[in-house]
């Protein structure tokens, strides 16, 4: 006998913070570099676990400093999310959306169709929008031929999508 799905418990976004598991997920998706690099042609200098603000080529870091900086960065993305999302979220939705925002940037996140759907309380539609953000430099990262160029972007979007739906812890 199958059990009915449990009801989703949503809270105002003002009362949510990123879970520790989601922070680990973000740093694993981002990867680590101890020196500022241009990750892809045309990008900005990046260091640690995806930090870009104030980074200059030649900068260096350590894992503890990079993790502390990632947490600070996450808090800035959380603040932006809380400004543009007007509906309650479940923890799993919030975690997935902070990860997504960390990757695409607050402006792109807040101006997205995903946020418009979310604020219209189309939760499933908003989660599905995550899968549309799988392109890099015009290439579809879901195609195996583009895997090397994309560096795991399609895998990250699939993980964020499943998390948004509550299918992963």
N, C-alpha and C positions, 0 to 999 in steps of 0.2 A: 504494500500500500504506500503510495507516495504522499508525502506531507505537502500541504499548501505552502507556498513561499511565505517567509516571514514579512510582515509589513516593514516598509522602509521608514526608519526614524530620521526625520530631517530636523535641523535646527537652523536658526538664523546664522548667517555666515559670520556675524560679529562674534559669536561664541565659539567658533571653530579655530583650531590651529593644526598645522601639519603634524601628522603622526610621525613617530620615530621611524617606523617601517617605511613610510613614504620618503622621508629624507634619505634613507639608505638607498631606496630605489632610484632617486634622482641622481645621487653621486655615482651609482653603478652605471646608469645610462650615460651620464656625462663623461665618465672616465676621468683619469687624473693625468695632469702634466705639471712637472715641477718648474718649468720655464714657460714664459709667455710665448705662444705660438699663434700663427695664423692658421686655424684648422683647415680652412678651405680657401681657395683663391677668392679674393674679394671680401672676405670676412674681416672682422675686427680682432685685435689681439685677445687671446683667451688664456687663462691660467687656472691651475687648481682643478676644481670640479665644475668647469664651465663659466667661471667668473669673467666678465668682460668690462664692467664699469671701472674706469680709472686704470686699466691695464695698459702697460707699454711694453714693446718688445725689449727684452733684456731683463725684465722683472723675473724674480724667482720666488718660490714658496716652499713650504714643507707640508706634509699631509695634515698635521694638526692645524696649522694656520689656514690651509685651504678649506678644511672642514668648517672651521669657525667662520670663514668668509662665505662659504656656501650657505650656512645657516642665516647669516645676515642678509644675503641676497634673497633667500627664500622669504624672509620676513617682509622684504620690500615687495616681492611678488604677491604675497598674501594681502598686503595693504591695498595694492592695486585691484586685486580680485574683489576685495570687500567693497571697493568703491563702485564697481560696475555690475556685480551680481546682486540682484535685489530679491531673490527668492531663497527660501531655506534649502540647505543641502545636507545630505548624509555625509558622514565622515569619509566614506570611500569615494564619493563624488568629489568632495573637496580635495582630497589627496590627489586624485587623478588630474583635476583641473589646475592645481598648483604646479604639478609636474609639467603639464602641457604649457602653462604660461611661462615657466622657467625656461623652457626650450624655445618658444616662439617670441617671447617678449610680451610685456604688459599691454603695450599699445595694440599689437596685432590681436592679442587675446580679447581685450575689451571691445574692439571694433568688429569682432568676428560674428558670423552667422550663428556660431555655437552659443555665444552669450545671448544673442537675440532669442534663440529658441529656448534657452534656459530660462530667461526672464519671462517668457510666455508660458512657463511651466511645462514645456515639452522636454522632459528629462531624457527620455529615450532618444529623441531626435538630436538633442544636444550631445549626448554621448556618441551617437553615430557620426556627428560632424568631426570628431577626432580622427576618424579614418580617412577623411578627405585631405588632411594635412600630411600627406605622405610623399609630397614632391620636393625635390631638391634640384636647383639649377635646371628646372624644367623636366627633370627625369622622374618617372614613377618608381619610387623606392620599393614598391611591392613586387616589382619584376626582378627575378633573380639576376638578370644581366646587369642590373644597376646596383647590386648589393655592395660592391666594393666602394663605389662613389658615395653611397648613402650612409655607410657606417652604422647600420642598425636602426635607422629612422623608422622603417616600417614595423620592425619588432617593437620599438618603443610605443608607437601609436597603437598597436594591437594590445599591448600591456595596459596602456592608459584607458583604452576602450573597455577592456574586460574589467578593470578596476572601477571605472565609472559606473558600469552596470552592476557592480557588487559581486562579480564572479571570482575575484581573487581577494585574499585577505588584505 
